[in-house]
Amino acid sequence: MSEQPVPGSGTVHWIGAGLSTGGGLAALCETAGRVRVWHRTEGRAAEALAHLGLTGRAEPRAYTLPALAAELAPGDVVVSMLPAPEHAPLLATCVQSGAHFACSSYVSEAVLEQVPAAEAAGLVVLTECGLDPGIDHLFAHSLVTRAEHAIGAGTPASYRLTSYCGGIPAVPNDFRYRFSWAPAGVLNALRSPARYIEDGAETVADRPWEVTRPHAIDGETFEVYPNRDSLPFVGQYELPTAWKAETFVRGTLRLDGWLSAWDSVFEELKGGDDERIGALARELAARYPTTDADRDRVVLAVSLEVDADDDTGSGKRAWSGRYLLDLEGDAAESAMARCVSRTLALGVGHILDGSLPPGLSRAAETAGRSEEWLSELGGEGLEFRLTVG
């Protein structure tokens, strides 16, 4: 690790101003010394700033990697809102220029390969700092810590942890969905096998939607299915080794009726090649456009139940806790943009103030950071609820 972390210069470069850009960018315009917003063209960047009421408070730029590199200075922070495959070359440019890097996406192998060089240069690489991944990590760390205090990390126990998140239409439609990110990404996520723990055993679903099940939250029924590979997060959430997982799943939440409404889409996913799935994504984008008139809703529910053997002779003792975030978008910004961009802006703020160490950081590397960030997000008006017992 570098003995002298590169101090933040106060300049933030926000790359991409799509559906997930919202109030977090406005927050950075308040706290950072200078903000540049890079988009496909300078005109598109200016339009995005105008939509957010930020004209004159950030500088619009036309994005190309060489154009960005020409303006980077040591200590700048680059915030990538680009698709995940573009993060690695962007990070490489940051390392060459002595700039910090932040994104809301999962850590890819291509990004991990560059972390040692970034750390040696005194640079922060902040990832998984949005909604999912991001706030879900904060919730999980908080619940695990609370359960440890109640049960004891060394006490043999079994547990069930579920983390379900989804962007859905605030007013249900026939499609039972509202695209809050690129349709191609939604479809390709469904094509990826899911690995999780169920009934105490590792389980793989080659077609995640085929294991969709009902999930009740405060009397409302949703549909949920596993997403990606849940198993690495057992370690990331620092669950005690004395506890055995009966259930551990991170997954996606949809409106009740989604499974049947998407039946024709699933048939395409079963047999379509990359070219056909790409065409399907474009067809769905045209058929179900995201407009300024409709409103989205974000639901994130993370729960942990622990059953432990009580050696005092009184039998079993149990602990349970749940975090629920349930937000609707408004005319100013979507719920998805609010959650993703404000969490990311919070992380960028901690790069600028020097409180994040060089090297790889996720939104929630420690329980202490989780509690701190949840308190800060709550203070900024991001509403969520903790229920224990």
HELIX and SHEET records of a PDB file:
HELIX    1   1 GLY A   23  THR A   31  1                                   9    
HELIX    2   2 GLU A   42  HIS A   51  1                                  10    
HELIX    3   3 LEU A   65  GLU A   71  1                                   7    
HELIX    4   4 ALA A   84  GLU A   86  5                                   3    
HELIX    5   5 HIS A   87  SER A   97  1                                  11    
HELIX    6   6 GLU A  109  LEU A  112  1                                   4    
HELIX    7   7 VAL A  115  ALA A  120  1                                   6    
HELIX    8   8 ILE A  135  ILE A  151  1                                  17    
HELIX    9   9 PRO A  183  ARG A  191  1                                   9    
HELIX   10  10 PRO A  208  VAL A  211  5                                   4    
HELIX   11  11 PRO A  232  GLN A  236  1                                   5    
HELIX   12  12 TRP A  258  ALA A  261  1                                   4    
HELIX   13  13 ASP A  263  GLY A  271  1                                   9    
HELIX   14  14 ASP A  274  ARG A  287  1                                  14    
HELIX   15  15 ALA A  335  LEU A  352  1                                  18    
HELIX   16  16 ALA A  367  GLY A  379  1                                  13    
SHEET    1   A 7 GLU A  59  ALA A  62  0                                        
SHEET    2   A 7 ARG A  34  HIS A  39  1                                        
SHEET    3   A 7 THR A  11  ILE A  15  1                                        
SHEET    4   A 7 VAL A  77  SER A  80  1                                        
SHEET    5   A 7 HIS A 100  CYS A 103  1                                        
SHEET    6   A 7 VAL A 124  THR A 127  1                                        
SHEET    7   A 7 GLY A 359  ARG A 362  1                                        
SHEET    1   B 7 ALA A 201  ALA A 205  0                                        
SHEET    2   B 7 ALA A 194  GLU A 198 -1                                        
SHEET    3   B 7 TRP A 243  LEU A 255 -1                                        
SHEET    4   B 7 ALA A 157  PRO A 169  1                                        
SHEET    5   B 7 ASP A 296  ASP A 310 -1                                        
SHEET    6   B 7 GLY A 315  GLU A 328 -1                                        
SHEET    7   B 7 ARG A 385  VAL A 388 -1                                        
SHEET    1   C 5 ALA A 201  ALA A 205  0                                        
SHEET    2   C 5 ALA A 194  GLU A 198 -1                                        
SHEET    3   C 5 TRP A 243  LEU A 255 -1                                        
SHEET    4   C 5 GLU A 220  PRO A 226 -1                                        
SHEET    5   C 5 ARG A 213  ILE A 217 -1                                        
END                                                                             
